[in-house]
Amino acid sequence: EAAKQCGRARLMKIELPLAFEEFVKNSATPSDETFVFFSERGGADFAALKPSKKMTAVVGAEGGWEDAEIESARNN
C-alpha cells in the first residue's frame, strides 16, 4: 500500500537481516550504486549525492550506532 501511495511501479527489494560486521565487510559498492549510512551524530548532505539506479540505505537501531560500528562503516 505504501508503494502505491508513493506512485512506485515496483516494490523495493528488502534483503534479509545480516550481522552488521558481515554487511559492511561484504558490501562492496559498485560505481553505479549510492551507499548512504544514516547516523544520529551527523546529517547526510543529500545535495551532494549523485543520482544512481541503485541505493543502499543503512539505518541503525533506535538506540543509535556504537562508535565501533560507525568506525567500521567508514573503514569499509
C-alpha atoms as an extended CHARMM CRD file, in Angstrom:
* protein
*
        76  EXT
         1         1  GLU       CA              0.0000000000        0.0000000000        0.0000000000  PROA      1               0.0000000000
         2         2  ALA       CA              2.8320000000        2.4200000000        0.7800000000  PROA      2               0.0000000000
         3         3  ALA       CA              4.3930000000        1.7350000000       -2.6310000000  PROA      3               0.0000000000
         4         4  LYS       CA              1.0850000000        2.5440000000       -4.3370000000  PROA      4               0.0000000000
         5         5  GLN       CA              0.7110000000        5.7200000000       -2.3050000000  PROA      5               0.0000000000
         6         6  CYS       CA              4.2100000000        6.8420000000       -3.3880000000  PROA      6               0.0000000000
         7         7  GLY       CA              3.4580000000        6.0870000000       -7.0240000000  PROA      7               0.0000000000
         8         8  ARG       CA              6.1060000000        3.3500000000       -7.3370000000  PROA      8               0.0000000000
         9         9  ALA       CA              5.7460000000        0.9880000000      -10.2680000000  PROA      9               0.0000000000
        10        10  ARG       CA              7.5860000000       -1.8110000000       -8.4160000000  PROA      10              0.0000000000
        11        11  LEU       CA              8.1520000000       -2.8240000000       -4.8250000000  PROA      11              0.0000000000
        12        12  MET       CA             11.5980000000       -2.0750000000       -3.4300000000  PROA      12              0.0000000000
        13        13  LYS       CA             13.7940000000       -5.0580000000       -2.6580000000  PROA      13              0.0000000000
        14        14  ILE       CA             14.3380000000       -5.6740000000        1.0440000000  PROA      14              0.0000000000
        15        15  GLU       CA             17.0780000000       -8.1350000000        1.9580000000  PROA      15              0.0000000000
        16        16  LEU       CA             17.1630000000      -10.4810000000        4.9300000000  PROA      16              0.0000000000
        17        17  PRO       CA             18.9370000000       -9.1250000000        8.0320000000  PROA      17              0.0000000000
        18        18  LEU       CA             22.7130000000       -9.5940000000        8.3420000000  PROA      18              0.0000000000
        19        19  ALA       CA             25.1180000000       -9.0750000000       11.2060000000  PROA      19              0.0000000000
        20        20  PHE       CA             26.4860000000       -5.5360000000       10.9060000000  PROA      20              0.0000000000
        21        21  GLU       CA             30.1440000000       -6.5700000000       10.5490000000  PROA      21              0.0000000000
        22        22  GLU       CA             29.2520000000       -9.0890000000        7.8440000000  PROA      22              0.0000000000
        23        23  PHE       CA             27.2740000000       -6.4500000000        5.9720000000  PROA      23              0.0000000000
        24        24  VAL       CA             29.9470000000       -3.7290000000        5.9420000000  PROA      24              0.0000000000
        25        25  LYS       CA             32.7470000000       -6.1440000000        5.0250000000  PROA      25              0.0000000000
        26        26  ASN       CA             30.7940000000       -7.7620000000        2.1730000000  PROA      26              0.0000000000
        27        27  SER       CA             29.0170000000       -4.7170000000        0.7740000000  PROA      27              0.0000000000
        28        28  ALA       CA             31.3780000000       -3.5520000000       -1.9190000000  PROA      28              0.0000000000
        29        29  THR       CA             29.6890000000       -0.6040000000       -3.5660000000  PROA      29              0.0000000000
        30        30  PRO       CA             29.7170000000       -0.6720000000       -7.3810000000  PROA      30              0.0000000000
        31        31  SER       CA             30.2520000000        2.6680000000       -9.0870000000  PROA      31              0.0000000000
        32        32  ASP       CA             26.5850000000        2.7700000000      -10.1520000000  PROA      32              0.0000000000
        33        33  GLU       CA             25.2930000000        2.4080000000       -6.5820000000  PROA      33              0.0000000000
        34        34  THR       CA             24.8510000000        5.0420000000       -3.8910000000  PROA      34              0.0000000000
        35        35  PHE       CA             25.5150000000        3.9010000000       -0.3260000000  PROA      35              0.0000000000
        36        36  VAL       CA             24.0370000000        6.0330000000        2.4850000000  PROA      36              0.0000000000
        37        37  PHE       CA             24.7640000000        5.3640000000        6.1590000000  PROA      37              0.0000000000
        38        38  PHE       CA             22.3850000000        7.2820000000        8.4180000000  PROA      38              0.0000000000
        39        39  SER       CA             23.7020000000        8.3060000000       11.8250000000  PROA      39              0.0000000000
        40        40  GLU       CA             22.1560000000       10.3600000000       14.5850000000  PROA      40              0.0000000000
        41        41  ARG       CA             25.5670000000       12.0060000000       15.0710000000  PROA      41              0.0000000000
        42        42  GLY       CA             25.7970000000       13.6820000000       11.7180000000  PROA      42              0.0000000000
        43        43  GLY       CA             23.4350000000       14.6110000000        8.9540000000  PROA      43              0.0000000000
        44        44  ALA       CA             23.7920000000       13.4650000000        5.3900000000  PROA      44              0.0000000000
        45        45  ASP       CA             24.4700000000       16.0330000000        2.7040000000  PROA      45              0.0000000000
        46        46  PHE       CA             21.7470000000       14.8670000000        0.3230000000  PROA      46              0.0000000000
        47        47  ALA       CA             22.5640000000       17.6340000000       -2.1530000000  PROA      47              0.0000000000
        48        48  ALA       CA             25.9970000000       16.0280000000       -2.6430000000  PROA      48              0.0000000000
        49        49  LEU       CA             24.5680000000       12.6080000000       -3.5660000000  PROA      49              0.0000000000
        50        50  LYS       CA             24.9560000000       11.6680000000       -7.2080000000  PROA      50              0.0000000000
        51        51  PRO       CA             21.9620000000       10.1210000000       -8.9670000000  PROA      51              0.0000000000
        52        52  SER       CA             22.1710000000        6.3600000000       -9.3710000000  PROA      52              0.0000000000
        53        53  LYS       CA             19.8960000000        3.4930000000      -10.2800000000  PROA      53              0.0000000000
        54        54  LYS       CA             20.5520000000        1.6720000000       -7.0280000000  PROA      54              0.0000000000
        55        55  MET       CA             20.7580000000        2.9540000000       -3.4660000000  PROA      55              0.0000000000
        56        56  THR       CA             21.5300000000        1.1060000000       -0.2770000000  PROA      56              0.0000000000
        57        57  ALA       CA             20.3190000000        2.9180000000        2.8440000000  PROA      57              0.0000000000
        58        58  VAL       CA             21.5890000000        1.7430000000        6.2330000000  PROA      58              0.0000000000
        59        59  VAL       CA             19.5640000000        2.8440000000        9.2460000000  PROA      59              0.0000000000
        60        60  GLY       CA             20.5820000000        1.9400000000       12.7840000000  PROA      60              0.0000000000
        61        61  ALA       CA             18.6920000000        0.7820000000       15.8040000000  PROA      61              0.0000000000
        62        62  GLU       CA             16.6160000000        3.1050000000       17.9800000000  PROA      62              0.0000000000
        63        63  GLY       CA             19.4690000000        3.4300000000       20.4850000000  PROA      63              0.0000000000
        64        64  GLY       CA             21.8790000000        4.6040000000       17.8010000000  PROA      64              0.0000000000
        65        65  TRP       CA             25.1410000000        3.2720000000       16.4300000000  PROA      65              0.0000000000
        66        66  GLU       CA             28.0650000000        2.2710000000       18.6180000000  PROA      66              0.0000000000
        67        67  ASP       CA             31.3720000000        4.0730000000       17.9930000000  PROA      67              0.0000000000
        68        68  ALA       CA             32.9360000000        0.8320000000       16.7100000000  PROA      68              0.0000000000
        69        69  GLU       CA             30.1030000000        0.3690000000       14.1850000000  PROA      69              0.0000000000
        70        70  ILE       CA             30.4970000000        3.8980000000       12.8100000000  PROA      70              0.0000000000
        71        71  GLU       CA             34.2440000000        3.4170000000       12.5040000000  PROA      71              0.0000000000
        72        72  SER       CA             33.7820000000        0.0460000000       10.7870000000  PROA      72              0.0000000000
        73        73  ALA       CA             31.3550000000        1.5610000000        8.2780000000  PROA      73              0.0000000000
        74        74  ARG       CA             33.7970000000        4.3670000000        7.4940000000  PROA      74              0.0000000000
        75        75  ASN       CA             36.6790000000        1.9230000000        7.0270000000  PROA      75              0.0000000000
        76        76  ASN       CA             34.7100000000       -0.3660000000        4.7570000000  PROA      76              0.0000000000
